[in-house]
Amino acid sequence: MIVLAVLSFVTAVAWIPLALRFKRNWNARKNPVSMALAGSMLLFAYQEVMFALAVTEQTTWFFFVATHILTTIGVANMYLSFKWSAEKSNGAQRPTA
């Protein structure tokens, strides 16, 4: 179990530079999708930390409830970000497949 906990913490730390990169993209281009991706990556890091705590029996059921609530908010944020991005660019983005 300790190996899973350590791997989860390492993975959580690995998400942070990626989130910061998308945050910088948000600052440069103001594309809402970049900010939504940065937020999602921070959520992934949070989930990894909470998983490590769950594996080592350091957390409660609150972890599962909070994670599901945050994931729902993250999904809604992604959909809204794509909508805002399309409105901002007046449909000038590449079409999706």
C-alpha positions as CSV (number, residue, x, y, z in Angstrom):
1,M,0.0,0.0,0.0
2,I,2.8,2.4,0.7
3,V,4.0,2.0,-2.9
4,L,0.6,3.1,-4.1
5,A,0.6,6.1,-1.8
6,V,4.1,7.2,-2.9
7,L,3.2,6.8,-6.6
8,S,0.1,8.8,-6.1
9,F,2.0,11.7,-4.4
10,V,4.6,11.6,-7.2
11,T,1.8,11.7,-9.8
12,A,0.1,14.6,-8.0
13,V,3.3,16.6,-8.1
14,A,3.7,15.7,-11.8
15,W,0.4,17.4,-12.6
16,I,1.4,20.7,-11.1
17,P,3.8,21.9,-13.9
18,L,1.3,20.9,-16.5
19,A,-1.4,22.9,-14.7
20,L,0.9,25.9,-14.5
21,R,1.6,25.7,-18.2
22,F,-2.1,25.9,-19.1
23,K,-2.4,28.7,-16.5
24,R,0.3,30.7,-18.4
25,N,-1.5,29.9,-21.7
26,W,-4.7,31.4,-20.1
27,N,-2.8,34.5,-19.1
28,A,-1.3,34.9,-22.6
29,R,-4.4,34.1,-24.7
30,K,-7.4,34.4,-22.4
31,N,-8.8,31.2,-23.8
32,P,-11.2,29.8,-21.2
33,V,-10.4,26.2,-22.3
34,S,-6.8,26.7,-21.1
35,M,-8.1,27.7,-17.6
36,A,-10.5,24.8,-17.5
37,L,-7.7,22.4,-18.4
38,A,-5.5,23.9,-15.7
39,G,-8.3,23.5,-13.2
40,S,-8.9,19.9,-14.3
41,M,-5.2,19.1,-13.8
42,L,-5.3,20.6,-10.3
43,L,-8.3,18.4,-9.6
44,F,-6.3,15.4,-10.9
45,A,-3.5,16.3,-8.5
46,Y,-6.1,16.6,-5.6
47,Q,-7.5,13.2,-6.5
48,E,-4.1,11.6,-6.4
49,V,-3.4,13.0,-3.0
50,M,-6.7,11.9,-1.7
51,F,-6.2,8.5,-3.1
52,A,-2.9,8.2,-1.3
53,L,-4.6,9.3,1.9
54,A,-7.3,6.7,1.4
55,V,-4.9,3.9,0.7
56,T,-3.1,4.7,4.0
57,E,-6.4,5.1,5.8
58,Q,-5.8,8.7,6.5
59,T,-9.2,10.0,5.2
60,T,-12.9,9.4,5.5
61,W,-15.9,9.1,3.2
62,F,-15.8,12.9,2.8
63,F,-13.0,12.3,0.3
64,F,-15.4,10.4,-2.0
65,V,-18.2,12.9,-1.7
66,A,-15.9,15.9,-2.2
67,T,-14.1,14.3,-5.1
68,H,-17.4,13.6,-6.9
69,I,-18.7,17.1,-6.3
70,L,-15.4,18.6,-7.6
71,T,-15.4,16.3,-10.6
72,T,-19.0,17.3,-11.5
73,I,-18.0,21.0,-11.2
74,G,-14.9,20.3,-13.4
75,V,-17.0,18.7,-16.1
76,A,-19.5,21.5,-16.2
77,N,-16.6,24.0,-16.3
78,M,-15.1,22.3,-19.3
79,Y,-18.4,22.4,-21.2
80,L,-18.9,26.0,-20.3
81,S,-15.3,26.8,-21.3
82,F,-15.8,25.3,-24.8
83,K,-19.0,27.3,-25.2
84,W,-17.3,30.6,-24.0
85,S,-14.3,29.9,-26.3
86,A,-16.6,29.4,-29.3
87,E,-18.5,32.6,-28.5
88,K,-15.3,34.5,-28.0
89,S,-13.9,33.4,-31.3
90,N,-17.2,33.8,-33.2
91,G,-16.9,30.2,-34.5
92,A,-13.4,30.8,-36.0
93,Q,-12.0,27.8,-34.3
94,R,-11.3,24.6,-36.1
95,P,-14.3,22.3,-36.5
96,T,-14.4,19.2,-34.3
97,A,-14.4,15.8,-35.9
